[in-house]
Amino acid sequence: MIKVSLRSLVPQPILIRLDSSETALKAFKYTVASVVSVVISQVILFLSFGVFHLWSATMSNFVAVAVSAAPSYYMNRAWAWGKTGKSHLFKEIVPFWGLAFLGLILSLWTVAAAERFALSHHLPHLEVAIFVNAASIAAFGVLWVGKFIIFNKLLFAKKDDSDLVSLLD
């Protein structure tokens, strides 16, 4: 009888090695940090746009993303990846904030589109706010998996984990 494992069917570069307990723990901590960041941003977005009508949906989203980005950086760097000491400008700070900016741009676009769509269908403000929040979550959900791979393999990688780290020196 021939035994075939699922692992043998998947090309090696595609495997992320989630069977490694260290990678699994990082993935779990990254998930928790992401949940905290999402809760912060969604509460700010819903309160500033949906409840208090402080700003437009896009401005409320901008503020929400800006406020939630700093805790996300520090939770991911210190807790999920166990980094201590001074952050490296080009290995950690610039790429992280570049990805945060990409997330901001994508979420601003989806939030604006969601608001336009909801208003064109004459939805009540509460429903518009819920639609806007869902669009914001969807935008960041699209980037979530890619960011984990980038964080794990480039930004917060141990020196022996990534050949690409040496390219950034």
N, CA, C and O of each residue as an XYZ file, in Angstrom:
676
protein
N       0.837     -1.172      0.000
C       0.000      0.000      0.000
C       0.891      1.247      0.000
O       1.837      1.343      0.781
N       0.584      2.176     -0.864
C       1.353      3.414     -0.967
C       0.674      4.478     -0.112
O      -0.524      4.732     -0.239
N       1.469      5.092      0.760
C       0.941      6.178      1.584
C       1.370      7.505      0.969
O       2.537      7.699      0.627
N       0.421      8.401      0.838
C       0.705      9.733      0.312
C       0.228     10.742      1.349
O      -0.942     10.751      1.732
N       1.135     11.579      1.790
C       0.731     12.610      2.748
C       0.318     13.868      1.996
O       0.754     14.109      0.870
N      -0.521     14.655      2.631
C      -0.923     15.922      2.031
C       0.281     16.841      1.850
O       0.358     17.593      0.878
N       1.214     16.775      2.787
C       2.413     17.615      2.713
C       3.186     17.346      1.424
O       3.746     18.269      0.833
N       3.219     16.088      0.987
C       3.978     15.767     -0.221
C       3.314     16.324     -1.481
O       3.960     16.446     -2.521
N       2.045     16.656     -1.390
C       1.329     17.192     -2.539
C       1.474     18.708     -2.678
O       1.183     19.267     -3.736
N       1.920     19.367     -1.617
C       2.048     20.826     -1.627
C       3.499     21.198     -1.876
O       4.386     20.728     -1.163
N       3.759     22.037     -2.878
C       5.145     22.458     -3.132
C       5.744     23.137     -1.899
O       5.064     23.911     -1.226
N       6.993     22.853     -1.607
C       7.650     23.354     -0.400
C       7.591     24.870     -0.230
O       7.356     25.324      0.889
N       7.790     25.682     -1.273
C       7.745     27.133     -1.048
C       6.391     27.630     -0.550
O       6.311     28.690      0.070
N       5.334     26.877     -0.816
C       4.003     27.311     -0.406
C       3.763     27.038      1.074
O       2.980     27.738      1.716
N       4.422     26.042      1.609
C       4.206     25.690      3.008
C       4.705     26.796      3.925
O       5.798     27.324      3.723
N       3.922     27.146      4.919
C       4.299     28.204      5.858
C       4.828     27.605      7.156
O       5.230     28.348      8.051
N       4.838     26.327      7.276
C       5.332     25.625      8.456
C       4.540     25.971      9.712
O       5.119     26.255     10.761
N       3.212     25.945      9.601
C       2.408     26.194     10.789
C       2.512     25.040     11.776
O       2.027     25.142     12.903
N       3.143     23.938     11.361
C       3.347     22.843     12.289
C       4.429     23.194     13.300
O       4.534     22.544     14.340
N       5.213     24.185     13.018
C       6.222     24.655     13.964
C       5.507     25.361     15.104
O       4.743     26.299     14.876
N       5.749     24.917     16.322
C       5.044     25.515     17.456
C       5.378     26.991     17.598
O       4.533     27.772     18.036
N       6.600     27.391     17.235
C       6.965     28.808     17.320
C       6.152     29.633     16.322
O       5.658     30.707     16.663
N       6.015     29.140     15.104
C       5.232     29.850     14.093
C       3.759     29.868     14.470
O       3.085     30.882     14.288
N       3.259     28.763     14.990
C       1.859     28.708     15.412
C       1.596     29.691     16.543
O       0.561     30.356     16.558
N       2.519     29.788     17.484
C       2.364     30.740     18.585
C       2.400     32.170     18.058
O       1.614     33.008     18.499
N       3.296     32.460     17.125
C       3.341     33.792     16.519
C       2.031     34.094     15.799
O       1.499     35.199     15.907
N       1.515     33.112     15.066
C       0.253     33.301     14.346
C      -0.881     33.592     15.320
O      -1.722     34.453     15.062
N      -0.903     32.872     16.438
C      -1.933     33.108     17.451
C      -1.808     34.515     18.028
O      -2.801     35.235     18.133
N      -0.592     34.905     18.399
C      -0.375     36.236     18.979
C      -0.670     37.336     17.959
O      -1.233     38.373     18.307
N      -0.291     37.109     16.706
C      -0.601     38.062     15.637
C      -2.112     38.212     15.499
O      -2.617     39.319     15.316
N      -2.827     37.096     15.589
C      -4.282     37.126     15.501
C      -4.874     37.934     16.647
O      -5.755     38.767     16.430
N      -4.398     37.693     17.862
C      -4.899     38.438     19.021
C      -4.599     39.931     18.861
O      -5.469     40.765     19.111
N      -3.382     40.272     18.448
C      -3.026     41.680     18.231
C      -3.915     42.297     17.151
O      -4.318     43.455     17.261
N      -4.213     41.532     16.123
C      -5.090     42.017     15.056
C      -6.502     42.248     15.563
O      -7.136     43.244     15.217
N      -6.996     41.328     16.384
C      -8.337     41.482     16.954
C      -8.403     42.744     17.810
O      -9.360     43.513     17.714
N      -7.390     42.956     18.646
C      -7.353     44.164     19.482
C      -7.362     45.411     18.597
O      -8.115     46.350     18.853
N      -6.539     45.419     17.571
C      -6.466     46.558     16.659
C      -7.795     46.788     15.945
O      -8.242     47.927     15.806
N      -8.422     45.709     15.496
C      -9.713     45.820     14.808
C     -10.781     46.355     15.756
O     -11.576     47.213     15.371
N     -10.807     45.860     16.983
C     -11.798     46.347     17.955
C     -11.605     47.844     18.188
O     -12.572     48.606     18.181
N     -10.358     48.264     18.395
C     -10.079     49.692     18.603
C     -10.569     50.509     17.408
O     -11.293     51.489     17.576
N     -10.173     50.103     16.208
C     -10.538     50.889     15.024
C     -12.040     50.861     14.760
O     -12.620     51.881     14.388
N     -12.670     49.713     14.946
C     -14.102     49.625     14.672
C     -14.934     50.422     15.675
O     -15.934     51.035     15.303
N     -14.530     50.415     16.929
C     -15.244     51.206     17.942
C     -15.105     52.696     17.622
O     -16.086     53.439     17.654
N     -13.884     53.124     17.315
C     -13.671     54.540     16.978
C     -14.466     54.919     15.730
O     -15.111     55.967     15.701
N     -14.421     54.078     14.707
C     -15.153     54.351     13.469
C     -16.652     54.439     13.727
O     -17.309     55.375     13.272
N     -17.189     53.473     14.449
C     -18.632     53.454     14.687
C     -19.071     54.629     15.561
O     -20.091     55.261     15.286
N     -18.305     54.922     16.608
C     -18.679     56.038     17.480
C     -18.550     57.383     16.762
O     -19.455     58.215     16.832
N     -17.429     57.593     16.075
C     -17.202     58.902     15.445
C     -18.110     59.143     14.242
O     -18.541     60.273     14.012
N     -18.404     58.100     13.475
C     -19.278     58.271     12.309
C     -20.724     57.899     12.621
O     -21.643     58.679     12.372
N     -20.913     56.707     13.165
C     -22.263     56.190     13.334
C     -23.060     56.813     14.459
O     -24.256     57.062     14.308
N     -22.408     57.071     15.600
C     -23.139     57.553     16.778
C     -23.078     59.073     16.915
O     -24.113     59.733     17.010
N     -21.871     59.623     16.924
C     -21.723     61.052     17.217
C     -21.661     61.942     15.971
O     -21.675     63.167     16.094
N     -21.594     61.353     14.785
C     -21.569     62.121     13.530
C     -20.481     63.195     13.546
O     -20.704     64.315     13.087
N     -19.297     62.849     14.077
C     -18.220     63.835     14.183
C     -17.642     64.205     12.824
O     -17.375     65.377     12.555
N     -17.451     63.203     11.966
C     -16.830     63.417     10.666
C     -17.515     62.540      9.630
O     -18.415     61.761      9.943
N     -17.071     62.685      8.400
C     -17.543     61.801      7.328
C     -17.047     60.379      7.610
O     -16.227     60.158      8.502
N     -17.550     59.440      6.846
C     -17.116     58.048      7.017
C     -15.624     57.903      6.747
O     -14.929     57.199      7.479
N     -15.124     58.562      5.702
C     -13.704     58.415      5.372
C     -12.809     59.080      6.411
O     -11.768     58.529      6.768
N     -13.195     60.255      6.901
C     -12.385     60.914      7.932
C     -12.431     60.109      9.233
O     -11.413     59.976      9.912
N     -13.587     59.579      9.581
C     -13.700     58.737     10.776
C     -12.837     57.492     10.637
O     -12.193     57.068     11.596
N     -12.824     56.905      9.438
C     -11.987     55.735      9.184
C     -10.508     56.094      9.278
O      -9.717     55.331      9.832
N     -10.133     57.250      8.741
C      -8.750     57.708      8.813
C      -8.299     57.813     10.270
O      -7.230     57.322     10.629
N      -9.112     58.451     11.099
C      -8.782     58.606     12.523
C      -8.712     57.240     13.199
O      -7.795     56.981     13.978
N      -9.669     56.370     12.907
C      -9.706     55.039     13.525
C      -8.459     54.228     13.186
O      -7.872     53.591     14.061
N      -8.060     54.253     11.930
C      -6.871     53.501     11.503
C      -5.616     54.108     12.120
O      -4.729     53.385     12.574
N      -5.546     55.434     12.133
C      -4.370     56.104     12.707
C      -4.211     55.778     14.191
O      -3.100     55.525     14.657
N      -5.307     55.784     14.924
C      -5.243     55.504     16.365
C      -4.898     54.043     16.631
O      -4.149     53.747     17.563
N      -5.428     53.134     15.834
C      -5.210     51.703     16.094
C      -3.864     51.190     15.584
O      -3.440     50.103     15.978
N      -3.193     51.933     14.729
C      -1.935     51.457     14.136
C      -0.802     51.363     15.149
O      -0.036     50.399     15.126
N      -0.681     52.339     16.032
C       0.426     52.321     17.006
C       0.336     51.127     17.955
O       1.332     50.425     18.133
N      -0.832     50.869     18.577
C      -0.900     49.665     19.421
C      -0.635     48.383     18.634
O      -0.045     47.439     19.160
N      -1.069     48.351     17.378
C      -0.825     47.179     16.542
C       0.670     46.959     16.345
O       1.149     45.830     16.455
N       1.409     48.026     16.057
C       2.855     47.907     15.859
C       3.526     47.356     17.111
O       4.289     46.392     17.043
N       3.241     47.965     18.239
C       3.927     47.557     19.468
C       3.503     46.168     19.944
O       4.332     45.411     20.448
N       2.225     45.825     19.790
C       1.796     44.473     20.171
C       2.453     43.425     19.284
O       2.920     42.395     19.772
N       2.488     43.688     17.990
C       3.104     42.720     17.074
C       4.602     42.616     17.293
O       5.146     41.514     17.357
N       5.265     43.739     17.407
C       6.721     43.717     17.544
C       7.149     43.081     18.859
O       7.960     42.155     18.869
N       6.608     43.572     19.960
C       7.074     43.128     21.278
C       6.457     41.801     21.709
O       7.154     40.927     22.226
N       5.166     41.652     21.500
C       4.499     40.471     22.037
C       4.510     39.311     21.047
O       4.967     38.219     21.386
N       4.019     39.529     19.840
C       3.914     38.420     18.887
C       5.285     37.924     18.422
O       5.507     36.718     18.318
N       6.202     38.854     18.144
C       7.514     38.447     17.642
C       8.624     38.557     18.685
O       9.773     38.226     18.393
N       8.306     39.009     19.879
C       9.275     39.019     20.975
C      10.477     39.919     20.772
O      11.539     39.667     21.340
N      10.330     40.955     19.980
C      11.441     41.881     19.738
C      11.554     42.871     20.895
O      10.548     43.352     21.417
N      12.779     43.164     21.282
C      13.035     44.152     22.326
C      14.052     45.153     21.797
O      14.654     44.951     20.742
N      14.230     46.214     22.530
C      15.219     47.207     22.124
C      14.677     48.157     21.082
O      13.478     48.215     20.813
N      15.599     48.896     20.509
C      15.258     49.920     19.532
C      14.778     49.280     18.229
O      15.349     48.295     17.760
N      13.731     49.849     17.660
C      13.232     49.382     16.363
C      14.192     49.796     15.258
O      14.768     50.883     15.304
N      14.362     48.932     14.269
C      15.210     49.238     13.114
C      14.358     49.986     12.084
O      13.292     49.517     11.685
N      14.843     51.147     11.666
C      14.078     52.014     10.773
C      13.675     51.318      9.475
O      12.500     51.333      9.107
N      14.640     50.705      8.775
C      14.343     50.148      7.458
C      13.893     48.692      7.481
O      13.268     48.232      6.526
N      14.192     47.963      8.538
C      13.771     46.565      8.628
C      12.395     46.426      9.270
O      11.682     45.464      8.982
N      12.008     47.356     10.127
C      10.758     47.215     10.875
C       9.813     48.398     10.685
O       8.666     48.217     10.276
N      10.281     49.593     10.975
C       9.392     50.756     11.024
C       8.830     51.110      9.649
O       7.613     51.182      9.478
N       9.696     51.330      8.680
C       9.237     51.737      7.348
C       8.327     50.678      6.712
O       7.261     51.032      6.208
N       8.705     49.393      6.714
C       7.800     48.397      6.125
C       6.462     48.285      6.869
O       5.411     48.166      6.238
N       6.499     48.324      8.207
C       5.248     48.223      8.963
C       4.321     49.376      8.611
O       3.148     49.165      8.301
N       4.845     50.590      8.660
C       3.998     51.750      8.386
C       3.630     51.830      6.910
O       2.590     52.391      6.565
N       4.459     51.284      6.042
C       4.084     51.186      4.631
C       2.873     50.286      4.447
O       1.951     50.611      3.699
N       2.884     49.145      5.142
C       1.732     48.241      5.089
C       0.514     48.875      5.749
O      -0.610     48.707      5.277
N       0.737     49.604      6.841
C      -0.371     50.304      7.504
C      -0.972     51.342      6.556
O      -2.191     51.503      6.494
N      -0.107     52.043      5.819
C      -0.583     53.037      4.857
C      -1.361     52.363      3.727
O      -2.394     52.874      3.295
N      -0.870     51.223      3.249
C      -1.589     50.467      2.226
C      -2.974     50.067      2.742
O      -3.969     50.184      2.027
N      -3.025     49.596      3.986
C      -4.308     49.253      4.594
C      -5.217     50.458      4.712
O      -6.422     50.362      4.478
N      -4.639     51.596      5.075
C      -5.418     52.832      5.172
C      -6.009     53.206      3.820
O      -7.198     53.509      3.722
N      -5.188     53.185      2.782
C      -5.667     53.546      1.438
C      -6.782     52.603      0.992
O      -7.822     53.049      0.506
N      -6.563     51.302      1.157
C      -7.582     50.326      0.765
C      -8.858     50.518      1.572
O      -9.956     50.467      1.017
N      -8.726     50.739      2.878
C      -9.923     50.907      3.705
C     -10.633     52.228      3.407
O     -11.862     52.282      3.442
N      -9.886     53.290      3.114
C     -10.532     54.557      2.734
C     -11.352     54.378      1.462
O     -12.466     54.887      1.348
N     -10.785     53.650      0.513
C     -11.495     53.405     -0.735
C     -12.762     52.575     -0.501
O     -13.829     52.916     -1.011
N     -12.646     51.492      0.268
C     -13.818     50.638      0.499
C     -14.867     51.351      1.347
O     -16.065     51.184      1.119
N     -14.427     52.143      2.322
C     -15.371     52.889      3.163
C     -16.118     53.929      2.329
O     -17.334     54.070      2.457
N     -15.398     54.653      1.480
C     -16.048     55.654      0.624
C     -17.051     54.989     -0.321
O     -18.157     55.492     -0.517
N     -16.657     53.864     -0.900
C     -17.561     53.141     -1.804
C     -18.781     52.620     -1.051
O     -19.901     52.687     -1.558
N     -18.568     52.106      0.150
C     -19.685     51.588      0.952
C     -20.644     52.708      1.334
O     -21.862     52.539      1.281
N     -20.088     53.852      1.720
C     -20.947     54.981      2.088
C     -21.759     55.456      0.879
O     -22.963     55.685      0.989
N     -21.099     55.602     -0.270
C     -21.817     56.024     -1.486
C     -22.925     55.036     -1.839
O     -24.048     55.432     -2.153
N     -22.596     53.742     -1.784
C     -23.584     52.715     -2.111
C     -24.767     52.775     -1.146
O     -25.922     52.757     -1.571
N     -24.475     52.846      0.149
C     -25.545     52.855      1.155
C     -26.414     54.102      1.023
O     -27.638     54.021      1.127
N     -25.792     55.242      0.797
C     -26.563     56.482      0.652
C     -27.384     56.484     -0.630
O     -28.496     57.012     -0.655
N     -26.848     55.900     -1.691
C     -27.599     55.845     -2.954
C     -28.831     54.949     -2.831
O     -29.770     55.059     -3.619
N     -28.815     54.070     -1.843
C     -29.970     53.213     -1.587
C     -30.824     53.746     -0.438
O     -31.705     53.054      0.072
N     -30.548     54.976     -0.045
C     -31.334     55.695      0.964
C     -31.487     54.922      2.273
O     -32.561     54.900      2.875
N     -30.404     54.295      2.696
C     -30.426     53.568      3.965
C     -30.377     54.558      5.124
O     -29.777     55.626      5.000
N     -31.001     54.214      6.246
C     -30.894     55.069      7.434
C     -29.433     55.135      7.904
O     -28.637     54.244      7.607
N     -29.096     56.193      8.636
C     -27.703     56.423      9.027
C     -27.104     55.232      9.779
O     -25.949     54.880      9.541
N     -27.852     54.617     10.667
C     -27.319     53.477     11.419
C     -26.915     52.346     10.475
O     -25.873     51.720     10.668
N     -27.723     52.084      9.471
C     -27.389     51.039      8.502
C     -26.188     51.442      7.645
O     -25.360     50.601      7.298
N     -26.097     52.721      7.307
C     -24.922     53.212      6.577
C     -23.671     52.977      7.418
O     -22.650     52.513      6.911
N     -23.762     53.302      8.715
C     -22.617     53.131      9.621
C     -22.199     51.666      9.712
O     -21.007     51.359      9.695
N     -23.156     50.776      9.807
C     -22.846     49.339      9.879
C     -22.202     48.882      8.566
O     -21.236     48.118      8.578
N     -22.727     49.341      7.459
C     -22.172     49.012      6.146
C     -20.736     49.523      6.025
O     -19.867     48.820      5.509
N     -20.488     50.738      6.498
C     -19.156     51.344      6.469
C     -18.182     50.533      7.323
O     -17.059     50.264      6.897
N     -18.610     50.143      8.530
C     -17.748     49.333      9.393
C     -17.418     47.991      8.745
O     -16.281     47.526      8.814
N     -18.407     47.378      8.122
C     -18.171     46.093      7.455
C     -17.166     46.251      6.307
O     -16.319     45.382      6.097
N     -17.263     47.347      5.577
C     -16.320     47.597      4.480
C     -14.904     47.778      5.007
O     -13.946     47.293      4.406
N     -14.773     48.470      6.120
C     -13.456     48.671      6.729
C     -12.845     47.340      7.163
O     -11.667     47.080      6.919
N     -13.647     46.507      7.803
C     -13.163     45.186      8.232
C     -12.753     44.353      7.015
O     -11.718     43.686      7.036
N     -13.554     44.391      5.971
C     -13.251     43.611      4.765
C     -11.924     44.045      4.146
O     -11.138     43.204      3.709
N     -11.676     45.341      4.108
C     -10.425     45.842      3.524
C      -9.218     45.308      4.275
O      -8.250     44.861      3.661
N      -9.271     45.351      5.592
C      -8.133     44.863      6.365
C      -8.058     43.341      6.362
O      -6.971     42.776      6.489
N      -9.185     42.679      6.219
C      -9.181     41.222      6.117
C      -8.431     40.742      4.891
O      -7.759     39.712      4.931
N      -8.545     41.484      3.804
C      -7.845     41.135      2.564
C      -6.331     41.152      2.781
O      -5.614     40.310      2.241
N      -5.854     42.104      3.565
C      -4.413     42.250      3.787
C      -3.866     41.383      4.920
O      -2.651     41.220      5.035
N      -4.730     40.833      5.746
C      -4.328     40.200      6.997
C      -3.328     39.052      6.804
O      -2.288     39.030      7.463
N      -3.620     38.123      5.932
C      -2.739     36.961      5.731
C      -1.402     37.399      5.139
O      -0.345     36.950      5.582
N      -1.450     38.260      4.156
C      -0.211     38.748      3.556
C       0.673     39.468      4.555
O       1.896     39.328      4.521
N       0.062     40.239      5.445
C       0.842     40.948      6.457
C       1.520     39.969      7.411
O       2.660     40.204      7.812
N       0.852     38.879      7.784
C       1.480     37.902      8.677
C       2.741     37.336      8.033
O       3.784     37.234      8.678
N       2.641     36.977      6.781
C       3.802     36.404      6.090
C       4.940     37.425      6.026
O       6.098     37.086      6.269
N       4.609     38.664      5.704
C       5.638     39.712      5.638
C       6.232     39.974      7.015
O       7.449     40.098      7.146
N       5.391     40.060      8.043
C       5.896     40.281      9.403
C       6.802     39.131      9.827
O       7.877     39.355     10.383
N       6.371     37.910      9.568
C       7.088     36.732     10.044
C       8.388     36.494      9.283
O       9.383     36.077      9.875
N       8.389     36.750      7.998
C       9.559     36.432      7.177
C      10.497     37.613      6.939
O      11.669     37.408      6.623
N      10.009     38.835      7.084
C      10.853     39.996      6.796
C      11.000     40.944      7.982
O      12.108     41.160      8.473
N       9.893     41.504      8.439
C       9.969     42.573      9.427
C      10.564     42.134     10.748
O      11.534     42.721     11.228
N       9.985     41.104     11.334
C      10.389     40.704     12.677
C      11.074     39.346     12.683
O      11.099     38.663     13.707
N      11.625     38.959     11.550
C      12.287     37.657     11.431
C      13.578     37.639     12.236
O      14.266     38.650     12.374
N      13.884     36.450     12.764
C      15.203     36.260     13.372
C      16.212     36.268     12.236
O      15.869     35.938     11.101
N      17.437     36.636     12.524
C      18.443     36.726     11.455
C      18.614     35.409     10.718
O      18.855     35.410      9.511
N      18.497     34.285     11.418
C      18.672     32.999     10.751
C      17.396     32.524     10.058
O      17.419     31.518      9.350
N      16.276     33.241     10.253
C      15.015     32.858      9.627
C      14.862     33.402      8.213
O      14.057     32.888      7.436
N      15.613     34.419      7.875
C      15.365     35.068      6.596
C      16.660     35.504      5.925
O      17.458     36.241      6.504
N      16.853     35.042      4.710
C      18.001     35.502      3.933
C      17.790     36.938      3.472
O      18.750     37.649      3.175
N      16.517     37.365      3.412
C      16.227     38.698      2.912
C      16.596     39.781      3.912
O      16.818     40.929      3.526
N      16.664     39.434      5.195
C      17.019     40.430      6.202
C      18.377     41.028      5.900
O      18.565     42.235      6.049
N      19.332     40.205      5.477
C      20.677     40.708      5.191
C      20.676     41.684      4.018
O      21.556     42.540      3.926
N      19.715     41.567      3.136
C      19.634     42.488      2.014
C      19.266     43.897      2.463
O      19.560     44.868      1.765
N      18.624     44.016      3.627
C      18.174     45.315      4.106
C      19.228     46.045      4.911
O      19.021     47.204      5.270
N      20.356     45.407      5.208
C      21.428     46.055      5.982
C      22.164     47.088      5.166
O      23.092     47.724      5.667
